Amino acid sequence: MNFRTWMKKTKAGHFLWRIIIGVAGGSVTVIGAIALVGPGPGILIVLAGLGILASEFAWAARVMVHTRTYAQKAADQVGMPKWAQLALIAAAAVISIFVILYLYKTGKI
């Protein structure tokens, strides 16, 4: 039994789990919003925060789809070549895989 399943066994645990996910995802999303105007890959951080939130909240999944559409339009306006977009997506996917494998190997998921 993993931690998530254990937490969601009771109604109070389920509520606490949603609070934890909300705080974690909200924090990452706010950091991403700050990075949009400051240095850093803001849109990727915002999408990561929304991805965390989408694991528990349906509204976040809908917002994430809208944000991806907005990011695609912005990339098209900037003139970012398709290969660069795909390279960024591939790099993010590889990093995500490594993070997931690390978390799995350490028993955190």
PyMOL commands that set and color helices and strands:
alter all, ss='L'
color gray80, all
select helices_A, chain A and resi 3-7+11-37+42-54+58-78+82-105
alter helices_A, ss='H'
color red, helices_A
deselect
rebuild
show_as cartoon
